[in-house]
Each structure stands twice: as C-alpha cells, then as structure tokens.
C-alpha cells in the first residue's frame, strides 16, 4: 500500500529506480484479455458490474486486506474460557472484508440468478477476486458450486439454495435460518483413502426424525466456519451424500468437532481443517448409494473454479512482472525494453491469455449446457482437461514472473512470495494430476460423445494456421491407434489442452495472439521448454502492449 510522503533523501543515498505499488487499478477495465474473453462468450451484458467489481478488487484497500488476512491467519478456538465446547475459527477483520467484497457483489450467488452468461460472469469475478486474495475464493467457490448438487433434493434445494444465492455475507455463527446469507463447504476425503473416497469409513445411521447421524472423520475440511457441508458417508444403501449443518434443527450446535487447522504452505488466509463427526445430524442429499454421482455435479463447477483460480493467479503474477519491469531500469534501459526480458514477458503474456480464454470457454459451456446437449458433452470432457493443464502451468509461470523482479521478488514484503506459495494448490484441489488424467479416460470411455464435442470445437479453428492444423491431426494418434491408456493419459491431456487453448484464443483474441500461441506452444520442439525462447514470428511488442495492466 502506498504510504503518504515517504522520505527518499536518506543519509547515505537517495531512493531511486524503485517501482510504485501496483494498486488502485481496475482489474477488469485494465485487462484486455479478460474483457475480450468475457465479450466473446456472451458476458458483455455484465460489463458494468464487472467493471465495478474490478475496481474494488484492484483498490489499494483490497490489496491491503489481502496482505493483512495472510499475515494474520485464522485461529482455532475449541473451547471458551469456561470449558464449553465451541469449535469456532477466528479470523482477522480483513478476511471478513474480503468475504464481503466477493459475496456481496454476487460472486457465488449471481451466476444462478442473472439468467444470461451467469457462469461467465462468475468466471471473470473469480479471476479478479484471486488477485485481491486467493484464500477467500475457496469458500466462495464451494458456495457457488454447491447449488448444482443441492438440486438432487427438491426440499433441501428450496431451503438452502435461496440462502446460498442471497448475495450477502453474514459472518455470524448462528443458525442458518437467522442469517442474511450462508456459505457451504465440502468434507469428502479421509486419512486412509484420500482421493479414493470408496475407502471412506464414516457411517450414517437413520436418526428417526427423517435425518441421519454421522460418525467418522474427514482429513480435509476447508472453510470449517461454513454454515453447512456436503459430505460422504456409508448408509445402508452404500456411499451417500449428506448435507451436514453447523446447527441442529433444535438450535443446538451440531457435533462437528474441529480437531485442528492445517498448517499449509500457502492459502494462509483460508482455514482448512481436520474434523470428526461425533453423532452429527445430517440430511440425505440424493439417493442412498448415489453419493459420488450426486457430488460430481458440484465437482464439475469447483474444477472450473480451479482453472479460473490458476488463470487469476497467472494474471496477478504477470501484471506484477510487467509493472515492475516497466519502471525498473538496468544498463540504461527499462527492464521491459531489454530484449531477453521482453521475450520472457511476451511468452508469459501468451500463457496467461490462453489460460483466461480456455477457462471462460468452460464457463460458456456451463451456461449453454442446460439447453444444448453438445455443449453439455463438451463441458464434461473439456473441464478436466483444462483443469489439468492450466493448474499445472501455474507454479512454473509464477516462478518466472517472480524472477523478473530479481531479488525483490523473493522478499516477503512484496506480493510474489504469496503468489508463488499459492500456485500449486489448484493442481492438487479437486483431484491432482493423475486423478484428473484418469477421470479424462473415464469420461472418454463412458461418454464418447464428449470427445466428438471437443473435436467439433477444435475444427472451428482449422484452416488458418498450419501449426495448429498439424497439432490437431496428431491427436488422432492417441484415439485411433489404441494408444490411449493410463500411461499416456497425461500426454493426451496436455496435447488436447493446448489445442483447446488455441481454439479458445481464436474466438477471443486478435490474430497475433492466436498465431503467436500456436508458434510457441504447438510447434514441434518448443513444447515443455522454459519461457523466453520466443519464435521469431511472435509479435512481442503487440502482445506485451495488450497485456500491460491498465
């Protein structure tokens, strides 16, 4: 945050050649790639709303909240001073300011209410919210995504969906029916199984009042101050999904014990926990034995959010790198004008815009899936493909942007260490790389129409770039020769993701971006190498100018 009139004339030297903080910028108005993608996928109707939100997220105040919330992480309060059990988490006031910023603006609720391009709206808001603080987007994401799963039970949906979509943040720890808005989290995995939720041991027994009593543990429960959680447990009919509120119907605290908070490498503002159900009351969501099927609708949306989160993290890191190098001088030139640095920045800008474009293309498919079976099929396969690739690209991307700052990028006072520590999370959350790659195989096996829908998407960009055409033709090597199996699933995911990014850029970006991306990412011999080895055909000047934060 900019301080008023700091002293530059010191006893030993004058402070010069130091950039100003990047703050009080409009994260929507100043991001051409984001604006173009929103427009291409029908989100222009929300331009005014997004501009207002972009200004709020880019403000010096919001940036200060992000710093404070991460420097003052949440604390578990298991008991009060008299020994009463509480199971509450205390947050710094900045956390609540950030939560209100996102939820009051509708980041979780509006997508289900606006009627047109709602998931594109949500996507753009997530990309910008990530740049204010990534940690708070976790509860926002789960609250957004849970609406898809709540629909498995009409009565539960009629009660909880209006609360979830209320576009209001209410931090009070009181029963949900007394709040202006609620958040909902997830608690799925257990110590012995992790991603293999079939290995779960949590049990559910009928309570006699239409509900169930849950006993067991959950190894990861993020945002434990949520008003309810979707969770998995074994009922008589098999693995079943349940909604577990923090308060029982009689107004007493539910038996959800927070055992400890996770000490994470990043995501410090958000609380993640280990919990136990000691006879916790729950409502069944969907049929007994259909728990995974019920929750998968929510998972598709949270995987979309993982992709958005990484796209937002890339944009934040790129903006910082562009801003720093445009103001810092070395060897009689601004860093950004040094040929080697310029090549790195142009390469990063291509990567960032491709991540944004493919992420919002997924959002468009979520919007269209309700009425278009081809879009629904496209969404089912393209979502895990995009999640796999974009999230895996984020850590290396953020590191390279950090290096653009030199030693200053390694100092905790600046934004880069927090962006770097955060960068691996989205590749792990909602399925790490191997899990996602195997899910892609399952989608191909169970829903072959999804591959046809993705191939139809790729065909829309054929005929204008020879490199792209050859890359798309090579995809048949996986599917036609029987070469697609568990050992090659990651290679297929990468190849398909790159093609989808290029196809999305053809819809959203100027030709110099599309052709530059094809030259950099699809040319034989360039894939997988470090940033900055830029093909001579790439228009570096135009790409950097387009990417500069406004």
SVG drawing of the C-alpha trace seen along z (x, -y; Angstrom):
<svg xmlns="http://www.w3.org/2000/svg" viewBox="-39 -14 65 65">
<polyline fill="none" stroke="black" stroke-width="0.4" points="0.0,0.0 1.3,-3.5 2.4,-5.4 2.0,-9.2 5.1,-11.2 7.8,-8.6 11.4,-10.1 13.5,-9.4 16.5,-11.5 18.3,-9.3 21.6,-10.0 23.6,-7.6 21.7,-7.7 18.7,-8.8 16.0,-6.2 15.5,-6.0 14.8,-3.4 12.1,-1.7 8.6,-1.0 5.4,-2.3 3.0,0.3 0.5,1.7 -2.8,0.6 -5.9,-1.4 -6.3,0.2 -9.4,1.7 -8.8,5.4 -11.5,5.7 -11.0,2.4 -7.2,2.9 -7.2,6.5 -7.8,6.7 -7.6,10.5 -10.3,10.8 -12.5,8.3 -12.2,10.0 -13.0,13.4 -16.0,12.1 -17.3,10.4 -16.7,13.5 -18.7,15.7 -21.7,13.5 -20.7,11.7 -21.0,8.1 -24.3,7.8 -22.4,7.8 -19.6,5.3 -20.8,2.6 -21.0,5.0 -17.6,6.5 -16.0,3.0 -17.3,2.1 -16.0,5.3 -12.7,5.0 -12.2,1.5 -13.0,2.8 -10.6,5.8 -7.8,3.7 -8.1,1.0 -5.3,0.3 -7.8,1.1 -8.5,4.6 -4.8,5.3 -4.2,4.2 -6.9,6.6 -5.2,9.5 -1.9,8.8 -3.4,8.5 -5.5,11.6 -2.5,13.7 -0.2,12.2 -2.8,12.9 -4.0,16.4 -7.2,17.9 -7.0,19.4 -9.0,22.4 -11.0,21.7 -12.0,25.1 -13.4,24.0 -14.5,20.9 -12.8,19.7 -15.3,21.7 -14.7,25.0 -17.7,25.1 -17.0,26.6 -17.1,24.1 -15.4,25.5 -15.1,22.0 -12.4,20.3 -11.5,16.7 -10.4,14.5 -8.7,11.2 -11.2,8.4 -9.5,8.2 -10.7,11.7 -14.3,10.7 -13.8,7.6 -12.7,9.8 -15.5,12.2 -18.0,9.4 -16.3,7.9 -16.9,11.1 -20.2,12.4 -22.0,9.1 -21.0,8.5 -22.6,11.9 -19.5,14.0 -21.3,17.1 -25.0,16.3 -25.3,14.2 -24.4,17.0 -27.6,18.8 -29.8,15.7 -28.8,13.5 -30.2,15.8 -27.6,14.9 -23.9,15.8 -24.0,16.3 -21.1,18.8 -19.0,16.5 -19.8,13.7 -18.7,15.9 -15.6,16.8 -14.5,13.2 -15.2,12.3 -13.2,15.3 -10.2,14.3 -10.3,10.8 -11.0,11.9 -8.0,14.2 -5.9,11.1 -7.1,9.5 -6.7,12.7 -6.8,16.3 -7.6,17.8 -11.2,16.4 -12.1,17.8 -12.2,21.3 -15.4,20.8 -16.8,18.6 -16.1,21.4 -17.8,24.2 -20.7,21.9 -21.1,21.3 -20.7,24.9 -23.0,26.5 -26.1,25.2 -25.6,27.9 -25.6,30.6 -28.4,29.2 -30.7,29.9 -30.6,33.6 -33.3,33.0 -36.1,30.6 -36.9,29.9 -33.3,29.3 -32.8,27.1 -35.9,25.0 -34.5,24.3 -30.8,23.9 -30.4,22.5 -32.0,19.2 -29.7,18.8 -26.7,19.7 -27.6,17.3 -28.6,14.4 -25.5,12.3 -24.9,11.4 -22.0,12.2 -23.1,12.8 -20.2,13.8 -22.3,14.5 -22.1,18.0 -25.8,18.6 -28.4,20.9 -28.7,20.5 -32.4,19.5 -31.4,16.4 -28.7,15.2 -28.9,12.9 -26.7,15.3 -24.7,18.5 -21.7,20.4 -21.4,24.1 -18.3,26.2 -17.2,29.7 -15.8,32.6 -15.1,35.6 -11.7,37.3 -10.4,39.3 -6.9,40.3 -6.9,43.8 -8.2,43.1 -7.6,39.6 -9.0,39.3 -10.2,42.9 -13.4,41.9 -14.7,45.5 -12.3,46.3 -14.1,43.9 -15.3,45.3 -17.7,42.6 -21.1,44.2 -24.6,42.8 -27.5,44.2 -31.1,43.1 -31.9,40.7 -35.7,41.5 -36.7,37.9 -36.0,38.2 -32.3,37.3 -29.2,39.3 -26.5,39.5 -22.9,39.4 -19.9,40.8 -16.4,40.6 -13.6,38.2 -12.6,36.1 -9.0,35.4 -9.6,32.2 -12.5,29.8 -11.8,26.4 -13.6,23.3 -14.8,25.0 -16.8,22.0 -19.2,22.6 -22.9,23.0 -23.2,26.5 -21.0,29.1 -21.6,31.6 -20.0,34.8 -19.9,38.5 -20.7,41.4 -21.8,45.0 -25.5,45.6 -27.2,48.9 -27.6,48.5 -24.0,47.6 -21.9,44.4 -24.3,41.5 -24.1,37.7 -25.3,35.7 -25.8,32.1 -24.4,31.5 -25.4,28.1 -23.4,26.5 -26.6,26.3 -29.1,29.0 -32.9,28.4 -33.4,27.7 -31.0,24.8 -28.1,26.6 -24.6,26.9 -24.1,29.9 -21.5,32.4 -18.9,31.4 -15.6,31.2 -12.7,29.3 -9.7,31.3 -7.0,28.9 -6.3,26.4 -3.9,27.4 -0.6,25.5 -0.4,25.0 2.4,23.7 0.1,21.2 -3.6,20.2 -2.9,18.8 -6.0,16.6 -8.3,19.5 -8.8,22.1 -8.5,25.7 -9.1,28.3 -9.5,31.9 -12.9,32.7 -14.7,35.5 -18.4,36.3 -19.4,37.3 -23.0,38.2 -23.6,35.2 -27.1,34.7 -27.4,34.6 -29.9,34.7 -29.5,37.1 -28.9,35.4 -29.9,37.7 -30.5,41.4 -28.6,43.8 -25.7,45.4 -25.5,42.5 -23.3,40.2 -20.5,39.8 -23.0,39.3 -24.7,36.5 -21.5,34.7 -20.0,34.9 -22.2,32.1 -20.6,29.9 -17.1,31.1 -17.5,30.0 -18.1,26.5 -15.2,26.5 -12.9,27.8 -14.0,24.9 -13.0,22.7 -9.6,24.4 -8.9,23.4 -10.2,19.9 -8.1,19.7 -4.9,20.6 -5.8,18.2 -6.3,15.4 -3.0,16.3 -1.2,16.1 -2.7,12.8 -1.7,11.4 1.9,12.6 2.1,11.3 0.7,7.9 3.3,7.6 6.1,8.6 5.0,6.2 4.5,3.3 7.9,3.9 9.9,4.2 8.3,1.2 9.5,-1.0 12.8,0.6 15.9,-0.4 19.2,1.5 22.0,0.8 20.4,-2.5 17.1,-0.8 13.9,0.1 13.9,3.8 10.9,4.3 12.9,2.9 15.8,5.4 15.4,8.0 15.8,11.0 13.3,9.7 10.9,8.7 10.9,12.3 10.1,13.7 7.3,11.2 5.7,11.9 5.9,15.6 4.2,15.2 1.6,13.0 0.7,15.7 0.4,18.3 -1.8,16.0 -4.2,15.1 -4.6,18.7 -5.4,19.7 -8.1,17.0 -9.6,17.8 -10.0,21.6 -11.2,21.1 -14.1,18.8 -14.8,21.1 -15.6,23.7 -17.8,21.1 -19.7,20.6 -20.3,24.3 -21.8,24.4 -24.1,21.6 -25.1,23.4 -25.3,26.9 -28.8,26.6 -30.2,26.3 -27.5,27.6 -26.5,31.3 -23.4,30.8 -22.2,28.1 -23.0,30.4 -20.9,33.1 -18.1,30.6 -18.2,29.4 -17.8,32.9 -14.5,33.5 -13.1,30.1 -13.4,29.2 -11.0,31.8 -8.7,31.2 -8.5,27.5 -8.2,28.1 -5.3,30.5 -3.2,28.3 -3.8,24.7 -3.4,25.6 -0.1,27.5 1.3,24.5 0.7,22.0 3.7,22.8 6.4,22.5 4.6,19.4 4.6,17.6 8.2,18.5 9.3,17.0 7.3,13.8 8.9,13.7 12.4,14.0 11.5,10.9 11.7,8.9 15.2,10.2 15.9,10.3 13.0,8.1 10.6,10.8 12.0,13.1 11.2,10.7 8.0,11.2 7.1,7.6 6.1,7.9 3.3,9.9 5.3,12.5 6.1,15.0 2.4,15.3 1.5,15.8 4.2,18.5 3.2,20.4 -0.4,20.3 0.4,21.5 0.4,25.4 -2.9,25.5 -5.3,25.7 -3.5,28.5 -4.0,30.5 -7.5,29.5 -10.4,31.5 -8.0,34.1 -4.3,34.0 -2.8,34.6 -3.0,38.3 -6.5,38.4 -7.7,35.8 -5.9,37.7 -7.7,40.9 -11.0,39.0 -10.4,37.9 -10.1,41.6 -13.3,42.4 -15.1,39.6 -13.9,40.8 -15.0,44.4 -18.4,43.6 -19.4,40.7 -17.8,41.0 -19.9,38.1 -17.8,35.8 -14.8,36.4 -16.8,35.7 -18.0,32.4 -14.4,31.4 -13.2,32.4 -16.0,30.3 -14.8,27.3 -11.2,27.8 -12.5,28.0 -13.8,24.4 -10.2,23.1 -8.9,25.2 -7.6,23.8 -5.9,20.6 -2.7,21.8 -0.7,24.8 0.9,25.5 -2.5,25.7 -3.8,28.0 -0.9,30.4 -1.3,30.4 -5.0,31.3 -4.2,34.0 -1.7,35.5 -4.4,36.0 -5.7,38.9 -2.5,40.8 -4.0,41.2 -7.5,42.3 -7.3,44.1 -4.3,46.4 -5.4,47.5 -2.5,45.7 -4.6,44.0 -4.3,45.7 -3.3,44.9 0.3,44.5 -0.4,42.0 -3.3,40.1 -1.2,37.2 0.3,36.8 -3.2,36.8 -4.5,34.3 -1.6,31.9 -1.9,32.2 -5.7,31.8 -5.5,28.8 -3.1,27.0 -5.4,27.4 -8.4,26.2 -6.4,23.1 -5.6,22.3 -9.2,22.8 -10.4,20.6 -7.9,17.9 -9.2,18.0 -12.6,16.9 -11.4,14.3 -8.1,12.8 -6.5,10.9 -4.8,12.9 -1.3,12.0 -2.1,13.7 -3.6,16.8 -0.7,17.3 1.8,16.4 0.4,19.1 0.5,21.7 4.1,20.9 5.1,21.0 3.1,23.9 2.2,26.2 5.4,26.1 7.4,29.3 10.5,28.8 9.2,25.9 6.7,27.6 7.9,28.0 10.8,25.6 11.4,22.6 9.8,19.2 11.6,16.7 12.7,18.9 10.4,17.0 9.8,17.8 10.7,15.1 7.2,14.9 5.8,13.8 4.8,10.1 6.3,9.4 5.5,5.7 1.8,6.2 1.5,9.0 3.2,7.0 1.2,3.9 -2.0,5.9 -1.1,7.5 0.0,4.3 -2.1,3.7 -4.3,0.6"/>
</svg>
